[in-house]
Amino acid sequence: MKLRWPMAANDDTRFYGWRYAAIGSTLNALGSGFYGRGFGVYFLPLSRDLGLSHTSTSLIFGFASIEAGIQAPLTGYLIDRFGARLMMLFGAALAGLGFLLLPLANDFLSFVLIYVGIIGLGINAGFHSAVGTVVNQWFLRHRGLAFGITSVGIALGGGILTPIMAYVVLNFGWRPAVTIAGLVILIVALPLAFLIRDAPEDVGQFPDGRRPPNSESHTKSSSRDFTVREAFRTSSYWLLAAGISLRIAVQAAIIVHIVPLMVWKGLGEAHGAIIIATISFSAVGTRLLMGWWGDRWDKRKVVVIGMLAGIASVLILIFAPGELWVMMIFAVVFSLTDGAAGLTWAMIGDFFGRASFATLRGVITFVVSLGSLASPVFAGRVFDVTQSYYWALLPLVGVYAVASIVFIVIRNPRPTDSASTT
């Protein structure tokens, strides 16, 4: 079966949604390559430069996760209230400025204040959540593929920008690397954010470029829209929050420690960047494929397949020999789990509609932050005590298994479901 690119059904105007999905993908690439996945290449140089243990260095990422979680519900409300475009502009400006200030950090506290308090605030306000909201507004039938496209940016950021950052870090230090990151964000992200429009109705179009049946107006409406309160009253919402949180907890532990994990397996620091690139480039295909597949099959089942692949990848990481080619196999298998990422966020829109997407995603991000804080710190502490990642990785197999069960039992709620729980 061929993968056909969906076209707009608007006779007079080319549908803008795919353009905005591509812009969102670019923004996600910057956020991932320089901040999310990029942190892995700073890990050991930063630890040496500031004299930090693995646990303390992991805490920086943990604090960033907590900041994201605390901020996310408010950011989501502001996006729903004032639009994603405004938050993108604010976030890009703040993140770029933060990266330019980061070289001034000379100790743990100053690094945390800038990395978490300025860069994290900007990234979390203007990148992934805002991008997801734009996609959720512009797409209904093709939401899985559109989220796949934007999540490809996360993979490309890790596959292209992170290795470039790794080269700069290893040859010139982490301070020049973060300075370059700040300049790129200001030069690229700000102009792109100006081009975004929050919803198709703002420019006289419709989701997917198709006029709804019997529609005579351009009002923003959906027969399946839930209010925040209604969504909170469904078990589906909290199961979805749990499933996404478990998935990301495992991912956070592995991605943050990917370079020291490769060193533990007997490889060099530079090999960690190769593995990040392999995961990311493989995820370009898996995210598009699984996004397209999720529009044609039950998204839950596609995600479960991704979780089972995650179990296999962690087992490879634990028990397979530390040869580069074997670790690259681990990276390819792990990318299947990565490929499910866009679908899990798209399910929020599928389940609860368009009106409150950013707020509902923001609350889930808060839940996610708890696991994202705990898992890297746990892995770092286990290594500091045992000088091994074995007992840090083994529990992650069980976490993936529980996530699989959650996505198996979750069901698409009906609008009446919220009323039945009152």
ABEGO torsion letter per residue (X at the ends): XBBBBBBBABAABBBAAAAAAAAAAAAAAAAAAAAAAAAAAAAAAAAAAAGBBAAAAAAAAAAAAAAAAAAAAAAAAAAAAAEAAAAAAAAAAAAAAAAAAAAABABAAAAAAAAAAAAAAAAAAABAAAAAAAAAAABAAAAAAAAAAAAAAAAAAAAAAAAAAAAAAAAAEAAAAAAAAAAAAAAAAAAAAAABBABAAAAGBBBGGBBBBGBABABBBBAABBBAAAAAABAAAAAAAAAAAAAAAAAAAAAAAAAAAAAAAGBBAAAAAAAAAAAAAAAAAAAAAAAAAAAABBAAAAAAAAAAAAAAAAAAAAABBBBAAAAAAAAAAAAAAAAAAAAAAAAAAAAAEAAAAAAAAAAAAAAAAAAAAAAAAAAAAAAAAAGBAAAAAAAAAAAAAAAAAAAAABBBBBAAAAAAAX
